[in-house]
Amino acid sequence: MSTYIVRRLLGAIPLLLVITFISYALMGLAPGGPTAILTREAHAMPPAARAHLIALLGLDRPWYVQYFYWLGALVHGSLGTSYVDGRPVLEKILEKLPVTLGLIVFSQVLTLLIAIPTGVIAAVRRNSLFDHVSTIVAFLAYGFPVFWLGLIFIDVFALHLRWLPAAGYASLGHEHDPLDHLRHLILPAVTLAIVSLASWIRYQRGAMLDVLGEPYVRTARSKGLSERVVIFRHALRNALIPTLTLLGLSLPSLVGGAYFLEYVFSIPGMGYLGLTAVFQRDYPTVMGITLLSAVLVVLGNLFADVAYAAADPRVRYD
């Protein structure tokens, strides 16, 4: 297994290089850019000073030359310096990363707590009213855009009912209060969880139906075991194995949804930082967040493979 993990990590390096190159190419070929913004914001500077600033940041070179300079800095452990505030990009990302990870973990826990029992009950009571209602509700939730659902929740639960904060990550005077942070994450986490529920419920239902048809389940019932023991001790354990795969494979959609919701709810995480950097044409920050997001996706896929092999002894990666 260790050899397989090392091989997968080494194989991810060319993939990350391709992702960063395409991302830098799209930014370099797009109209506008940091040069236009810097010269517009520094309109009072003499032309010689503006030209010196652009040359100092390396923006006078072609985009592909800038990319290789950025790649060289990456090899030495640096993600560059922000064009906006001059801070190291790695420092800014590490400052925002815990907020985004907290939102993703919170929403994923909510999804699992709702989707697994719902999928199991829908499979056990196949074609019942509960099965049909859960299917309809799940697919309706799947059709809602995540940012639209977030705005609806803000309007209902924050502005009208005033149950939860509408935006931000901490109340004034409670910047270091974990419970206050949790209150601010409830609405975005629930929003992200609802959008993810459809695929999780249907996946868990299908996995449970497959397991219920296996011979060992019929054997357990023929021994006189109660239905609760058959479902939870014999069937559910094996039905959860495919769910481990979905846990890792769902990370890209979770990261993307969290980024949008952070901007909608004004949460100071990686998503808010990244979208703000896009608007400001802060290329080093955008590239740093793109690289870290790609790394999270690669690690999520690797986690899915490793977790599947750990849960099912029949799976071996040679």
N, C-alpha and C positions, 0 to 999 in steps of 0.2 A: 504493500500500500504506500509506503514512504517513497518508493521509486516512482510510482504512478503520480503522486502529488508533486514531486520535483519535476517530473517530465511535463506535467500540465502547467506548472508555473513558468518553466522555461519556454514552453510553447506559447504562453500568453504574451511574451515580450514582443514578437513581431506583430501580433494583433494590436497591442497598445501603440506601437509605432505607426501603424496604418491609421488608427483612429486619430491620433494627435496630428498626423500629417494632413489628413483630410480636413480636420477641424481648422487648422491653421490656414490651409488653402482657401476654405470658404470665407474665413474672416479677411484674408488678404485680398481676395478678389471681389469682395463686397464693396459697394459704393460707400463713400465717406471714409471713416476710419479715425483712429486717434489723432492723426496729423491735422485733419480738419477741425476737430474739437479743440485740440491744444492751441492752434493758431487763432480760433475764434475766441477762446477764453483769454488768450494772451494778446488781444488786439492792440493793447496799449504798448506792447513791447516793440522796440525797434526791429526792423527786418533782420538785422544781423543777429540779434539776441534770439529771435524766433528760430532762425536757421541753426543756431548753435544748440538750442534746446532739442530740436528734432534730431540733429546729428548725435547728440549726447544719448538720446534714447534709442538710437539705431533705427529710427523710422525712415531714414533716407535710403535704406537698402531695399532691394526687392524682397517680397514676402518670403520666398523660399530661403533666402540667405538669413533672414530673421529667424526662420524656423530652426535652422541648424545651429544658430547661436543659442536659441532657447534650449535645444536638445543638449548642447554642450554644457549649459548651466545645470540641466537636469541630471546629467551624469555625475556632476559634482555635488548633488544634493540640494540644489536651489531651484525654485520655481519662478524666479525672477522677482522684480519689484513692481508694485502697482504704479500705474501712470497717474492715478488720482491723488493718493496720499503719500506715496513714496515708501509705504511699509512693505516688508517682505510678504509675498503672496502666501507662502507656507504658514506664516504666523497668523494671517487673517483667516485662512481655511481652518486651521486647528482651533481657532477661537470660536468658529461657528459650527464645526462638525458635531460637537456633543448635542446641540439643539436639534439638528436634523436627525441624528441617530435616535434621540429620545422620541421624536415624533414618529419615526418609522417603527421602532420597537413597540411603542404604545398602541399604534393602530394595528400592528400585526397581532398583538396579544388579544385585542378586542375581536379581530377577525376570527382567530382560532376559537375563542370562547363561544362565539355565536355559530360559526360555520360547521364545526365538527359535530356538536350535538344535533343541529338542524339536519345536516346531511345524513347522520345515522338514523334519526327518527323517520326521515322521509324514505329511507331505504327499507327500514323495518315495516313501515306502514305504506308500502308501495301502492300508488293509485288511490290513496285516501285523500280526504279533503285537505289535511295538513300537507301532504306531498304536493298537491296542485297549487295551494296557496303559497307555499314556500318557493316553488318554482316561478310563479308569476311575480312575486315580490322581488326575488333575486334578479330576474331579468329586467324588471323596471328600474331597479337600482343601478344595474350595469349600464343602462342607457343614459344615465344622467352624467353630463360633463362635470368633472370634479370641481372646477372653479365655480360653476353655476350653483351646484349643490352647496358649496361653501358660502356663497353670498346669501342663499336662502336661509341657511342656518344662522348666519349673522343677523339677518333681518328679524327672524322669529325669536331665537333664544337669547340674543344679546340686546337688540334694540327694543323689541316689544315686551318680552317676558322679563328681561334683565336678570336672567339666571346665571349667565356666564359672561366673561369678558369678550368684547368684540374683536380685539386685536392686541398685538404685542405679546411679550413673553413674561412680563412681570409688572405688577402694580407699583405705583410710586411708594417708595419706602419698604418694599418687599423684594428687592432685587436678588436677595440671597435666600429666599424662602422656597424650598422644594415644593411644598404644597401649593403655593401660589403659581409656580411654574406649571404644575400639573393642571390646575384650573384653566390656565390659558391654552393648554394643549388638548383639552377635552373636545372642543368643537372641531378643530382640524383633524384630530385623530379619528373621531367618529365619522367625519366626512370621508376620509381616506378608506376607512374600514368598510363603509357601506358600498362604495364603488367596487371594492375587491370581493365582496361577499358572493356575487353570482358565480364566478368561476370556482371559488372554494366549495360552496355548497354542492354544486353539480358534480364536481370532481370527487368529493367525499361520498356523495350518494352513489355514484357509479362504482367507486372502489368497494363500498360496503355491499352493494348488490352482487358484485363478482365474488366476494368472499362468502356471502351467505349461500351461494350455490355450490361451494366446495364440499367434497365428501367428508372431510373431517368435521365440518359443522353438523352435517346430518348424523354423523357418528356420535357426536357429543349430545345431540338431542335424543338419539336412540338409547343412550345410557341413562336417561331420566333426569339429566341436569336441567335446572330451571332456565327459562328463557333469558333472564337477566345474566346468569353466569355464561350462557352460550354467547350472548351478544358482546358483553364487556370483557370477558376473559379470553375467549377464543377468536371471535370474529373481529372485534374492534382493533386488537393489537396488530393483526395482519393488514387490516384495511387502512391503518395509519401509515404504512410503509410508503405507498405512492404519494401521500401528502408531504412527506419529507422532501421529495423531489420538487414538488410545487413550491415548497417553502423557499428554496434557493432560486428557482426559475422566476419567481414573482418579484424578485428584488429590483429588476429594471423598472417595472411599472410603479413599484412603491417609491423608488427614488424620484422618478419623473413626477408622480402625483404629489409627493411631498414638496418638491421645488415650487410647483404652481401654488399650492396651498400656503406656503410660507409667504409668498408675495400677496396673496389675497388677504391673509390674516396678519400681515406685517410682522411676521415672526423672524427674528434676526438669525436665520440659519444659512446654510449653504445655498439654498434656492434663492432666497432674497438677495444674498450677496452676488450670486451668479447673474440673475436677471438685471440687477442694478449695474453690474460690470458690463453687460451687453449694451445697455442703453448709453453707458459712458465710453464705450469702445475701449475698455480697459483689458486689452488682449492678454497680458500675463495672468490676470485673475481668472479670466474666462478659460484659458488653457489649463490652469491649475485645477479648477473645478471639473473640467471635462476629463482630465486625466484621473482624478480621484474617483469620479463617478464610474469611469470605465473599469478601474481597479475593483470597485465594489461589485460590479456586475460579474467580473471574472471570478472573484472570490465566492460570490453567491452560487454560481454554477458549479464551482469546485466543491463547495459545501454540500450541494445537492447530491453529487456523485458519492462523496465520502459518507454522508449520512445514510444514503441508500444501502451502501455496502455494509455499514456498521449495523443497520437494522435487519438486513436480510443476509444470513450466512451463506446463502447460495450464490450471492453476487461476488465475483472476484475480478479484479482488474489486473491482468497479467501484462 
